[in-house]
């Protein structure tokens, strides 16, 4: 009986772990065609994280489609490989909890040696019917804030304002109201882990701003995987790189 219970608990744990990756990571998907718009199966699409050097790859199927899920947010360089066709290269920025559709059109190797395109973040989300706002760490570093708290950074998002905390854990709750709702009506995930205090509904762990790479607020239309709440805040922590970095700050206010 003990073995059966242990196995059942393990199955439940593994089943619950799947949605966590979708909440803190992103997906790159697309189609590969030739110059006549005919689909190209068997194309190897390589992805390399420019900051960390981590690599992933996928192979297009018989419809020419490829998909690379569970990618850490960051700047990626994509290259294609197929015998007889010239390699193509793209560079994109992937946000936490986002899906980027990136198609490739390959030319014959004898016509072009290489095609390089510098990618940018689209102004309009075309793959999901969702209302989302994103703030990156570089923007936070350049914007003045009265204090360096997570709640203060969240108020940079449209429709967000800091409200007084309440309850037995109010001193560390960090309540933020979205779209006029109460400070308990939103959910927060940090790298896929729920960061909401269950008793009072505030923020469970206060994070250093230097450790946050970006965060997004998902309004109406977010995926069912996020569950309860009128707004979902998805945070991605900063990952390590091959370079040693540091930061310093001070507070000052004119009288």
Phi and psi restraints in degrees (value plus and minus 20) as a CYANA .aco file:
   2 UNK   PHI     -84.6   -44.6
   2 UNK   PSI     -59.3   -19.3
   3 UNK   PHI     -85.5   -45.5
   3 UNK   PSI     -60.9   -20.9
   4 UNK   PHI     -85.1   -45.1
   4 UNK   PSI     -63.1   -23.1
   5 UNK   PHI     -85.2   -45.2
   5 UNK   PSI     -60.3   -20.3
   6 UNK   PHI     -84.0   -44.0
   6 UNK   PSI     -63.4   -23.4
   7 UNK   PHI     -84.5   -44.5
   7 UNK   PSI     -58.3   -18.3
   8 UNK   PHI     -86.2   -46.2
   8 UNK   PSI     -60.1   -20.1
   9 UNK   PHI     -85.4   -45.4
   9 UNK   PSI     -57.3   -17.3
  10 UNK   PHI     -85.6   -45.6
  10 UNK   PSI     -60.0   -20.0
  11 UNK   PHI     -83.0   -43.0
  11 UNK   PSI     -62.8   -22.8
  12 UNK   PHI     -83.6   -43.6
  12 UNK   PSI     -59.3   -19.3
  13 UNK   PHI     -84.6   -44.6
  13 UNK   PSI     -64.4   -24.4
  14 UNK   PHI     -88.0   -48.0
  14 UNK   PSI     -55.3   -15.3
  15 UNK   PHI     -88.4   -48.4
  15 UNK   PSI     -54.5   -14.5
  16 UNK   PHI     -99.0   -59.0
  16 UNK   PSI     -38.6     1.4
  17 UNK   PHI     -95.9   -55.9
  17 UNK   PSI     -42.2    -2.2
  18 UNK   PHI     -78.8   -38.8
  18 UNK   PSI     -70.6   -30.6
  19 UNK   PHI     -84.7   -44.7
  19 UNK   PSI     -38.2     1.8
  20 UNK   PHI     -83.3   -43.3
  20 UNK   PSI     -57.6   -17.6
  21 UNK   PHI     -85.1   -45.1
  21 UNK   PSI     -57.3   -17.3
  22 UNK   PHI     -88.9   -48.9
  22 UNK   PSI     -45.3    -5.3
  23 UNK   PHI     -99.5   -59.5
  23 UNK   PSI     -51.6   -11.6
  24 UNK   PHI    -130.0   -90.0
  24 UNK   PSI     -26.5    13.5
  25 UNK   PHI    -140.3  -100.3
  25 UNK   PSI     156.8   196.8
  26 UNK   PHI    -144.6  -104.6
  26 UNK   PSI     156.1   196.1
  27 UNK   PHI    -154.4  -114.4
  27 UNK   PSI     119.0   159.0
  28 UNK   PHI    -134.6   -94.6
  28 UNK   PSI     107.2   147.2
  29 UNK   PHI    -161.0  -121.0
  29 UNK   PSI     140.1   180.1
  30 UNK   PHI     153.8   193.8
  30 UNK   PSI    -191.2  -151.2
  31 UNK   PHI    -150.4  -110.4
  31 UNK   PSI     125.4   165.4
  32 UNK   PHI    -134.9   -94.9
  32 UNK   PSI     105.8   145.8
  33 UNK   PHI    -152.8  -112.8
  33 UNK   PSI     148.5   188.5
  34 UNK   PHI    -115.6   -75.6
  34 UNK   PSI    -190.8  -150.8
  35 UNK   PHI     -86.8   -46.8
  35 UNK   PSI     -39.2     0.8
  36 UNK   PHI    -116.6   -76.6
  36 UNK   PSI      -8.8    31.2
  37 UNK   PHI      46.0    86.0
  37 UNK   PSI       2.2    42.2
  38 UNK   PHI    -104.9   -64.9
  38 UNK   PSI     117.8   157.8
  39 UNK   PHI     -86.2   -46.2
  39 UNK   PSI     128.6   168.6
  40 UNK   PHI    -141.1  -101.1
  40 UNK   PSI      82.5   122.5
  41 UNK   PHI    -100.6   -60.6
  41 UNK   PSI     139.8   179.8
  42 UNK   PHI      58.4    98.4
  42 UNK   PSI      -7.6    32.4
  43 UNK   PHI    -102.2   -62.2
  43 UNK   PSI     108.9   148.9
  44 UNK   PHI    -107.1   -67.1
  44 UNK   PSI     101.9   141.9
  45 UNK   PHI    -128.1   -88.1
  45 UNK   PSI      93.9   133.9
  46 UNK   PHI    -120.4   -80.4
  46 UNK   PSI     116.1   156.1
  47 UNK   PHI    -140.1  -100.1
  47 UNK   PSI     113.8   153.8
  48 UNK   PHI    -151.0  -111.0
  48 UNK   PSI     105.6   145.6
  49 UNK   PHI     -93.1   -53.1
  49 UNK   PSI      97.3   137.3
  50 UNK   PHI     -83.3   -43.3
  50 UNK   PSI     -54.6   -14.6
  51 UNK   PHI    -100.2   -60.2
  51 UNK   PSI     -66.1   -26.1
  52 UNK   PHI    -117.1   -77.1
  52 UNK   PSI     -39.2     0.8
  53 UNK   PHI      63.0   103.0
  53 UNK   PSI     -19.5    20.5
  54 UNK   PHI     -86.4   -46.4
  54 UNK   PSI     122.4   162.4
  55 UNK   PHI    -143.0  -103.0
  55 UNK   PSI     128.0   168.0
  56 UNK   PHI    -159.9  -119.9
  56 UNK   PSI     141.5   181.5
  57 UNK   PHI    -169.0  -129.0
  57 UNK   PSI     138.4   178.4
  58 UNK   PHI    -168.2  -128.2
  58 UNK   PSI     137.7   177.7
  59 UNK   PHI    -140.3  -100.3
  59 UNK   PSI     110.1   150.1
  60 UNK   PHI     -86.3   -46.3
  60 UNK   PSI     123.7   163.7
  61 UNK   PHI    -107.9   -67.9
  61 UNK   PSI    -186.3  -146.3
  62 UNK   PHI     -86.7   -46.7
  62 UNK   PSI     -39.7     0.3
  63 UNK   PHI    -112.1   -72.1
  63 UNK   PSI     -14.7    25.3
  64 UNK   PHI      57.3    97.3
  64 UNK   PSI      -9.3    30.7
  65 UNK   PHI    -111.9   -71.9
  65 UNK   PSI     125.1   165.1
  66 UNK   PHI    -157.2  -117.2
  66 UNK   PSI     137.1   177.1
  67 UNK   PHI    -172.6  -132.6
  67 UNK   PSI     114.4   154.4
  68 UNK   PHI    -146.6  -106.6
  68 UNK   PSI      79.6   119.6
  69 UNK   PHI    -110.0   -70.0
  69 UNK   PSI     157.1   197.1
  70 UNK   PHI      34.1    74.1
  70 UNK   PSI      27.3    67.3
  71 UNK   PHI    -117.7   -77.7
  71 UNK   PSI     116.6   156.6
  72 UNK   PHI     -85.9   -45.9
  72 UNK   PSI     126.8   166.8
  73 UNK   PHI     -86.3   -46.3
  73 UNK   PSI     134.2   174.2
  74 UNK   PHI     127.2   167.2
  74 UNK   PSI    -193.0  -153.0
  75 UNK   PHI    -110.7   -70.7
  75 UNK   PSI     107.0   147.0
  76 UNK   PHI    -142.8  -102.8
  76 UNK   PSI     125.5   165.5
  77 UNK   PHI    -132.2   -92.2
  77 UNK   PSI     103.9   143.9
  78 UNK   PHI    -130.5   -90.5
  78 UNK   PSI     114.3   154.3
  79 UNK   PHI    -153.1  -113.1
  79 UNK   PSI     129.6   169.6
  80 UNK   PHI    -131.6   -91.6
  80 UNK   PSI     131.0   171.0
  81 UNK   PHI    -158.1  -118.1
  81 UNK   PSI     104.1   144.1
  82 UNK   PHI    -179.1  -139.1
  82 UNK   PSI     108.4   148.4
  83 UNK   PHI     -79.0   -39.0
  83 UNK   PSI     111.6   151.6
  84 UNK   PHI      72.0   112.0
  84 UNK   PSI     -27.6    12.4
  85 UNK   PHI    -142.1  -102.1
  85 UNK   PSI     126.2   166.2
  86 UNK   PHI     -91.2   -51.2
  86 UNK   PSI     120.7   160.7
  87 UNK   PHI     -87.0   -47.0
  87 UNK   PSI     128.7   168.7
  88 UNK   PHI    -144.6  -104.6
  88 UNK   PSI     124.8   164.8
  89 UNK   PHI    -149.7  -109.7
  89 UNK   PSI     117.6   157.6
  90 UNK   PHI    -153.3  -113.3
  90 UNK   PSI     132.4   172.4
  91 UNK   PHI    -149.4  -109.4
  91 UNK   PSI     106.4   146.4
  92 UNK   PHI    -154.1  -114.1
  92 UNK   PSI     143.2   183.2
  93 UNK   PHI    -132.0   -92.0
  93 UNK   PSI     103.2   143.2
  94 UNK   PHI    -122.6   -82.6
  94 UNK   PSI     108.4   148.4
  95 UNK   PHI    -115.3   -75.3
  95 UNK   PSI     137.2   177.2
  96 UNK   PHI     -85.3   -45.3
  96 UNK   PSI     112.3   152.3
  97 UNK   PHI      53.1    93.1
  97 UNK   PSI      -4.3    35.7
  98 UNK   PHI    -131.2   -91.2
  98 UNK   PSI     142.8   182.8
  99 UNK   PHI    -144.4  -104.4
  99 UNK   PSI     103.4   143.4
 100 UNK   PHI    -127.5   -87.5
 100 UNK   PSI     103.9   143.9
 101 UNK   PHI    -114.5   -74.5
 101 UNK   PSI      97.7   137.7
 102 UNK   PHI    -153.1  -113.1
 102 UNK   PSI      90.3   130.3
 103 UNK   PHI    -116.7   -76.7
 103 UNK   PSI     132.3   172.3
 104 UNK   PHI    -141.7  -101.7
 104 UNK   PSI     119.2   159.2
 105 UNK   PHI    -141.2  -101.2
 105 UNK   PSI      90.2   130.2
 106 UNK   PHI    -115.7   -75.7
 106 UNK   PSI     126.0   166.0
 107 UNK   PHI    -131.0   -91.0
 107 UNK   PSI     140.7   180.7
 108 UNK   PHI     -82.8   -42.8
 108 UNK   PSI     128.3   168.3
 109 UNK   PHI     -82.7   -42.7
 109 UNK   PSI     -50.0   -10.0
 110 UNK   PHI     -95.1   -55.1
 110 UNK   PSI     -35.3     4.7
 111 UNK   PHI    -115.2   -75.2
 111 UNK   PSI     -49.5    -9.5
 112 UNK   PHI    -171.8  -131.8
 112 UNK   PSI     115.9   155.9
 113 UNK   PHI     -98.1   -58.1
 113 UNK   PSI     -63.3   -23.3
 114 UNK   PHI    -180.2  -140.2
 114 UNK   PSI     127.3   167.3
 115 UNK   PHI    -146.8  -106.8
 115 UNK   PSI     101.9   141.9
 116 UNK   PHI    -139.6   -99.6
 116 UNK   PSI     108.9   148.9
 117 UNK   PHI    -147.2  -107.2
 117 UNK   PSI     110.5   150.5
 118 UNK   PHI    -107.2   -67.2
 118 UNK   PSI      97.7   137.7
 119 UNK   PHI    -109.3   -69.3
 119 UNK   PSI     132.9   172.9
 120 UNK   PHI    -152.0  -112.0
 120 UNK   PSI     142.2   182.2
 121 UNK   PHI     -94.9   -54.9
 121 UNK   PSI     107.4   147.4
 122 UNK   PHI     -85.5   -45.5
 122 UNK   PSI     125.2   165.2
 123 UNK   PHI     -94.0   -54.0
 123 UNK   PSI     -45.2    -5.2
 124 UNK   PHI    -142.4  -102.4
 124 UNK   PSI     111.0   151.0
 125 UNK   PHI     -96.3   -56.3
 125 UNK   PSI      95.8   135.8
 126 UNK   PHI    -125.1   -85.1
 126 UNK   PSI     -28.2    11.8
 127 UNK   PHI    -120.0   -80.0
 127 UNK   PSI     -36.6     3.4
 128 UNK   PHI    -159.2  -119.2
 128 UNK   PSI     121.2   161.2
 129 UNK   PHI    -108.7   -68.7
 129 UNK   PSI      61.2   101.2
 130 UNK   PHI    -162.7  -122.7
 130 UNK   PSI     124.7   164.7
 131 UNK   PHI    -118.4   -78.4
 131 UNK   PSI      88.3   128.3
 132 UNK   PHI    -155.5  -115.5
 132 UNK   PSI     128.2   168.2
 133 UNK   PHI    -150.1  -110.1
 133 UNK   PSI     121.1   161.1
 134 UNK   PHI    -149.0  -109.0
 134 UNK   PSI     118.3   158.3
 135 UNK   PHI    -149.0  -109.0
 135 UNK   PSI     110.1   150.1
 136 UNK   PHI    -119.5   -79.5
 136 UNK   PSI     144.2   184.2
 137 UNK   PHI     -83.9   -43.9
 137 UNK   PSI     -53.3   -13.3
 138 UNK   PHI     -84.4   -44.4
 138 UNK   PSI     -54.6   -14.6
 139 UNK   PHI     -90.0   -50.0
 139 UNK   PSI     -58.8   -18.8
 140 UNK   PHI     -84.8   -44.8
 140 UNK   PSI     -58.7   -18.7
 141 UNK   PHI     -85.9   -45.9
 141 UNK   PSI     -44.9    -4.9
 142 UNK   PHI    -118.5   -78.5
 142 UNK   PSI     -28.6    11.4
 143 UNK   PHI    -121.1   -81.1
 143 UNK   PSI     114.2   154.2
 144 UNK   PHI     -95.1   -55.1
 144 UNK   PSI     117.6   157.6
 145 UNK   PHI    -152.9  -112.9
 145 UNK   PSI     125.3   165.3
 146 UNK   PHI     -87.2   -47.2
 146 UNK   PSI     -45.8    -5.8
 147 UNK   PHI    -170.2  -130.2
 147 UNK   PSI     138.8   178.8
 148 UNK   PHI    -115.5   -75.5
 148 UNK   PSI      42.4    82.4
 149 UNK   PHI    -131.5   -91.5
 149 UNK   PSI     137.5   177.5
 150 UNK   PHI     -84.8   -44.8
 150 UNK   PSI     -58.4   -18.4
 151 UNK   PHI     -83.2   -43.2
 151 UNK   PSI     -59.0   -19.0
 152 UNK   PHI     -84.9   -44.9
 152 UNK   PSI     -56.7   -16.7
 153 UNK   PHI     -89.5   -49.5
 153 UNK   PSI     -55.7   -15.7
 154 UNK   PHI     -86.7   -46.7
 154 UNK   PSI     -47.3    -7.3
 155 UNK   PHI     -91.2   -51.2
 155 UNK   PSI     -27.6    12.4
 156 UNK   PHI     -92.2   -52.2
 156 UNK   PSI     -36.3     3.7
 157 UNK   PHI     -97.4   -57.4
 157 UNK   PSI     129.5   169.5
 158 UNK   PHI     -81.1   -41.1
 158 UNK   PSI     114.6   154.6
 159 UNK   PHI      58.1    98.1
 159 UNK   PSI      -9.1    30.9
 160 UNK   PHI    -130.6   -90.6
 160 UNK   PSI     121.7   161.7
 161 UNK   PHI    -169.1  -129.1
 161 UNK   PSI     129.4   169.4
 162 UNK   PHI    -101.4   -61.4
 162 UNK   PSI     116.7   156.7
 163 UNK   PHI    -144.5  -104.5
 163 UNK   PSI     136.6   176.6
 164 UNK   PHI     -80.7   -40.7
 164 UNK   PSI     118.8   158.8
 165 UNK   PHI     -99.3   -59.3
 165 UNK   PSI     136.3   176.3
 166 UNK   PHI    -166.7  -126.7
 166 UNK   PSI     144.7   184.7
 167 UNK   PHI      77.6   117.6
 167 UNK   PSI     154.7   194.7
 168 UNK   PHI     -87.3   -47.3
 168 UNK   PSI     -41.7    -1.7
 169 UNK   PHI    -130.1   -90.1
 169 UNK   PSI       2.0    42.0
 170 UNK   PHI     -81.9   -41.9
 170 UNK   PSI     -47.4    -7.4
 171 UNK   PHI     -85.2   -45.2
 171 UNK   PSI     -40.9    -0.9
 172 UNK   PHI    -143.9  -103.9
 172 UNK   PSI      -8.3    31.7
 173 UNK   PHI     -92.6   -52.6
 173 UNK   PSI     -65.9   -25.9
 174 UNK   PHI      48.0    88.0
 174 UNK   PSI      38.3    78.3
 175 UNK   PHI     -94.1   -54.1
 175 UNK   PSI     117.7   157.7
 176 UNK   PHI    -155.2  -115.2
 176 UNK   PSI     114.5   154.5
 177 UNK   PHI    -121.2   -81.2
 177 UNK   PSI     114.2   154.2
 178 UNK   PHI    -135.1   -95.1
 178 UNK   PSI     110.4   150.4
 179 UNK   PHI      35.2    75.2
 179 UNK   PSI      15.7    55.7
 180 UNK   PHI      60.8   100.8
 180 UNK   PSI     -18.1    21.9
 181 UNK   PHI    -100.6   -60.6
 181 UNK   PSI     156.3   196.3
 182 UNK   PHI     -93.5   -53.5
 182 UNK   PSI     147.0   187.0
 183 UNK   PHI     -92.5   -52.5
 183 UNK   PSI     -20.6    19.4
 184 UNK   PHI    -128.7   -88.7
 184 UNK   PSI     -14.7    25.3
 185 UNK   PHI    -113.6   -73.6
 185 UNK   PSI     -14.0    26.0
 186 UNK   PHI    -137.5   -97.5
 186 UNK   PSI     138.8   178.8
 187 UNK   PHI    -131.3   -91.3
 187 UNK   PSI     130.8   170.8
 188 UNK   PHI    -152.6  -112.6
 188 UNK   PSI     113.5   153.5
 189 UNK   PHI    -146.2  -106.2
 189 UNK   PSI     111.3   151.3
 190 UNK   PHI    -133.7   -93.7
 190 UNK   PSI      91.9   131.9
 191 UNK   PHI      32.8    72.8
 191 UNK   PSI      17.2    57.2
 192 UNK   PHI      68.6   108.6
 192 UNK   PSI     -23.4    16.6
 193 UNK   PHI    -124.1   -84.1
 193 UNK   PSI     114.3   154.3
 194 UNK   PHI     -83.1   -43.1
 194 UNK   PSI     105.1   145.1
 195 UNK   PHI    -136.4   -96.4
 195 UNK   PSI      12.8    52.8
 196 UNK   PHI    -126.2   -86.2
 196 UNK   PSI     111.4   151.4
 197 UNK   PHI     -93.3   -53.3
 197 UNK   PSI     104.4   144.4
 198 UNK   PHI     -89.4   -49.4
 198 UNK   PSI     -56.1   -16.1
 199 UNK   PHI     -93.8   -53.8
 199 UNK   PSI     -68.5   -28.5
 200 UNK   PHI    -128.1   -88.1
 200 UNK   PSI     -35.4     4.6
 201 UNK   PHI      69.0   109.0
 201 UNK   PSI     -15.0    25.0
 202 UNK   PHI    -105.9   -65.9
 202 UNK   PSI    -191.3  -151.3
 203 UNK   PHI     -93.2   -53.2
 203 UNK   PSI     110.3   150.3
 204 UNK   PHI     -94.9   -54.9
 204 UNK   PSI     -71.8   -31.8
 205 UNK   PHI    -139.6   -99.6
 205 UNK   PSI     105.8   145.8
 206 UNK   PHI    -103.8   -63.8
 206 UNK   PSI     101.5   141.5
 207 UNK   PHI    -118.6   -78.6
 207 UNK   PSI     130.3   170.3
 208 UNK   PHI     -92.3   -52.3
 208 UNK   PSI     119.1   159.1
 209 UNK   PHI     -84.2   -44.2
 209 UNK   PSI     -49.4    -9.4
 210 UNK   PHI     -88.0   -48.0
 210 UNK   PSI     -39.4     0.6
 211 UNK   PHI    -114.8   -74.8
 211 UNK   PSI     -15.9    24.1
 212 UNK   PHI    -126.8   -86.8
 212 UNK   PSI     104.1   144.1
 213 UNK   PHI    -102.8   -62.8
 213 UNK   PSI     -62.9   -22.9
 214 UNK   PHI    -185.8  -145.8
 214 UNK   PSI     143.3   183.3
 215 UNK   PHI    -167.7  -127.7
 215 UNK   PSI     130.2   170.2
 216 UNK   PHI    -147.5  -107.5
 216 UNK   PSI     125.4   165.4
 217 UNK   PHI    -131.1   -91.1
 217 UNK   PSI      99.2   139.2
 218 UNK   PHI    -122.6   -82.6
 218 UNK   PSI      98.2   138.2
 219 UNK   PHI    -114.9   -74.9
 219 UNK   PSI    -156.4  -116.4
 220 UNK   PHI     -80.9   -40.9
 220 UNK   PSI     113.6   153.6
 221 UNK   PHI      79.3   119.3
 221 UNK   PSI     -13.6    26.4
 222 UNK   PHI     -91.4   -51.4
 222 UNK   PSI     140.3   180.3
 223 UNK   PHI     -85.5   -45.5
 223 UNK   PSI     135.8   175.8
 224 UNK   PHI     -86.4   -46.4
 224 UNK   PSI     -40.0     0.0
 225 UNK   PHI     -82.9   -42.9
 225 UNK   PSI     -41.7    -1.7
 226 UNK   PHI    -102.9   -62.9
 226 UNK   PSI     -34.4     5.6
 227 UNK   PHI      53.2    93.2
 227 UNK   PSI    -155.3  -115.3
 228 UNK   PHI     -90.1   -50.1
 228 UNK   PSI     151.0   191.0
 229 UNK   PHI      79.2   119.2
 229 UNK   PSI     129.1   169.1
 230 UNK   PHI    -104.3   -64.3
 230 UNK   PSI     -42.7    -2.7
 231 UNK   PHI    -158.8  -118.8
 231 UNK   PSI     123.5   163.5
 232 UNK   PHI    -138.4   -98.4
 232 UNK   PSI     108.3   148.3
 233 UNK   PHI    -127.2   -87.2
 233 UNK   PSI     100.4   140.4
 234 UNK   PHI    -132.3   -92.3
 234 UNK   PSI      99.4   139.4
 235 UNK   PHI    -130.3   -90.3
 235 UNK   PSI     122.1   162.1
 236 UNK   PHI    -139.0   -99.0
 236 UNK   PSI     104.4   144.4
 237 UNK   PHI     -98.0   -58.0
 237 UNK   PSI     137.6   177.6
 238 UNK   PHI     -94.2   -54.2
 238 UNK   PSI     116.2   156.2
 239 UNK   PHI    -116.4   -76.4
 239 UNK   PSI     142.7   182.7
 240 UNK   PHI     -94.6   -54.6
 240 UNK   PSI     135.1   175.1
 241 UNK   PHI    -149.7  -109.7
 241 UNK   PSI    -197.0  -157.0
 242 UNK   PHI    -107.3   -67.3
 242 UNK   PSI     -15.3    24.7
 243 UNK   PHI    -138.4   -98.4
 243 UNK   PSI     122.8   162.8
 244 UNK   PHI    -104.5   -64.5
 244 UNK   PSI     103.9   143.9
 245 UNK   PHI    -152.6  -112.6
 245 UNK   PSI     138.0   178.0
 246 UNK   PHI    -173.6  -133.6
 246 UNK   PSI     152.2   192.2
 247 UNK   PHI    -171.1  -131.1
 247 UNK   PSI     140.3   180.3
 248 UNK   PHI    -166.5  -126.5
 248 UNK   PSI     134.7   174.7
 249 UNK   PHI    -171.9  -131.9
 249 UNK   PSI     142.1   182.1
 250 UNK   PHI    -166.8  -126.8
 250 UNK   PSI     136.7   176.7
 251 UNK   PHI    -122.9   -82.9
 251 UNK   PSI     119.7   159.7
 252 UNK   PHI    -173.8  -133.8
 252 UNK   PSI     121.2   161.2
 253 UNK   PHI    -164.8  -124.8
 253 UNK   PSI     113.8   153.8
 254 UNK   PHI     -92.0   -52.0
 254 UNK   PSI     119.6   159.6
